[in-house]
Amino acid sequence: MDKTSSASSSPISRKRAREEETVSGHEENSDQTPPLEENLTFSDTLVALRIMRAQFPRLDKVSIQPFILRSQLYSSVKDRTQVDRELELLRRDRVLRIFKLNTGQDDHAIMFVDDYQNQIELVVKRMEAKKQDGLAVFEWFKIHVMHSQLETSIGHEELHSLLSLGGKVNDQHISLLINAGLLTRQLIDPNIYWFAIPNIGPILKGLSQGRKELLSFLNRRKYNEMMLAPLEKKRLRLSPLDMRFHLRDLIGSGHLKTVHTPSGLVVRVVKD
């Protein structure tokens, strides 16, 4: 059964087209999801994941499946202990995978397993087009490594042992997985690999730049705040990700907070 199908059929995903303008004054393409103020919080982690997956921004220059940041869940489900507990259960049930992101901060991405497998298939097709040898390792990786190792990292010996269940493994096979973006070596211990999402590099750069741009924009405003409704219509110049993505992230990480007013929700910078 498609674990994400209920998101697309939910009333929350009904089309609501509207023009959006950018921070620099340019207009965004029409959006097809309800205002963030109407679906900022949820009572259930899986529901929040499905909705945010459905609302993942369309990216023109990068081929990547939808992912959700752990910080975004923290902004959407008020009980962080509940989020962590339910994420752990979903991870153990192999509904999703969690990835440590190379942003220099404690960032984690969450991706449904079906989406991650589709991401691997995109990589394999690209390598097939280049007549690359040793592509059987990707099937070994999906069947033996993904199924057995659910953590965010794996040791070299365990990786080699699990891949060996599929066939005779050599260093070239592991290099293929690294070059494809499925694994990255840990800087502290090169014998440990982080599991990774292929093609995510340019998005991580945009994520970091978008965070800085949004905080800078709000810090230049009087009282360092803005109404959520017009702020959501802005477009960041330095990030391919949309404003909704960044707002959820920065609210969940504690850099921004929302305040209820008679006119609606206000987004305010959190000062130390």
Residue pairs with C-beta under 8 A, 6 or more apart in sequence:
2 114
3 95
3 112
3 113
3 114
4 50
4 53
4 54
4 112
4 114
4 115
6 50
7 13
7 50
7 51
7 53
7 54
8 54
10 50
10 51
10 54
12 33
12 34
12 39
12 51
12 54
13 33
13 51
13 54
13 55
14 34
15 32
16 31
16 32
16 33
16 34
16 35
17 30
17 31
17 32
18 30
18 31
18 233
19 27
19 28
19 30
19 233
20 27
20 28
20 29
20 30
20 31
20 232
20 233
20 234
20 235
21 27
21 28
21 233
21 234
21 235
22 28
22 234
22 235
22 236
22 237
23 213
23 217
23 234
23 235
23 236
23 237
24 235
24 237
26 235
28 233
28 235
28 242
33 54
33 55
33 244
35 228
35 229
35 232
36 228
36 232
36 244
36 247
36 248
37 228
37 229
37 232
37 264
37 265
39 51
40 75
40 76
40 248
40 258
40 265
41 75
41 76
41 77
41 78
42 48
42 51
42 76
42 77
43 77
44 77
44 86
45 73
45 77
45 82
45 83
45 86
45 87
45 90
46 86
46 90
46 95
48 73
48 76
48 77
49 68
49 73
49 90
49 96
49 110
49 112
52 66
52 68
52 72
52 73
52 76
52 248
53 66
53 68
53 112
53 115
54 66
55 244
56 66
56 67
56 68
56 245
57 240
57 241
57 242
57 244
57 245
59 203
59 240
59 241
60 240
61 202
61 240
62 199
62 202
62 203
62 240
63 122
63 199
64 119
64 197
64 198
64 199
64 200
64 203
65 111
65 115
65 116
65 118
65 119
66 111
66 112
66 115
67 99
67 109
67 110
67 111
67 115
67 197
67 200
68 109
68 110
68 111
69 107
69 108
69 109
69 110
69 248
69 249
69 252
70 83
70 87
70 98
70 107
70 108
70 109
70 110
70 252
71 107
71 248
71 249
71 250
71 252
71 253
72 245
72 248
72 249
72 252
73 83
73 87
73 110
73 252
74 80
74 83
74 252
74 253
75 247
75 248
75 249
75 251
75 252
76 248
76 252
77 83
87 96
87 98
87 110
90 96
91 97
91 98
91 150
92 150
94 113
94 147
94 150
95 112
95 113
96 110
96 111
96 112
96 113
97 110
97 111
97 113
97 116
97 146
97 150
97 195
98 108
98 109
98 110
98 152
99 108
99 109
99 110
99 111
99 152
99 194
99 195
99 196
99 197
100 107
100 108
100 152
100 153
100 194
101 107
101 108
101 109
101 200
101 204
102 184
102 194
102 196
102 204
103 204
103 207
103 208
104 208
107 207
108 152
109 197
109 200
111 119
111 197
113 146
116 146
116 197
117 142
117 146
119 197
119 198
119 199
120 138
120 141
120 142
120 182
120 198
122 198
122 199
123 138
123 180
123 181
123 182
123 198
123 199
124 135
124 138
127 135
127 176
127 180
128 135
132 176
133 172
134 172
134 173
134 176
135 176
136 166
136 167
137 163
137 166
137 167
137 169
137 173
137 174
137 176
137 177
138 176
138 177
138 180
138 182
139 166
140 162
140 163
140 165
140 166
140 167
140 169
140 173
141 163
141 177
141 182
143 165
143 166
144 162
144 163
144 165
144 166
145 154
145 159
145 162
145 163
148 162
149 158
149 162
149 195
152 194
152 195
153 186
153 192
153 193
153 194
153 195
154 183
154 192
154 193
154 195
155 191
155 192
155 193
156 174
156 191
156 192
156 193
157 191
159 174
159 183
159 193
160 169
160 174
163 169
163 173
163 174
174 183
177 183
178 184
178 185
178 193
180 198
181 196
181 197
181 198
181 199
181 200
181 201
182 195
182 196
182 198
183 193
183 194
183 195
183 196
184 193
184 194
184 196
185 192
185 193
185 194
186 192
186 193
186 194
202 240
203 240
203 241
206 238
206 239
206 240
206 241
207 239
207 241
207 246
207 249
209 238
209 239
210 236
210 238
210 239
210 241
210 246
211 246
211 249
211 250
211 255
212 238
213 236
213 237
213 238
213 239
214 236
214 243
214 246
214 247
214 250
215 250
215 255
215 256
215 269
217 234
218 224
218 225
218 226
218 256
218 267
218 268
218 269
219 269
223 268
224 268
224 269
224 271
225 259
225 266
225 267
225 268
225 269
226 266
226 267
227 263
227 264
227 265
227 266
227 267
228 247
228 258
228 264
228 265
228 266
228 267
229 264
229 265
231 243
231 247
231 267
232 243
232 244
232 247
233 243
234 243
235 242
235 243
236 242
236 243
236 246
239 246
247 256
247 267
250 256
251 257
251 258
251 267
254 270
255 269
255 270
256 267
256 268
256 269
256 270
257 267
257 268
257 270
258 265
258 266
258 267
258 268
259 265
259 266
259 268
260 266
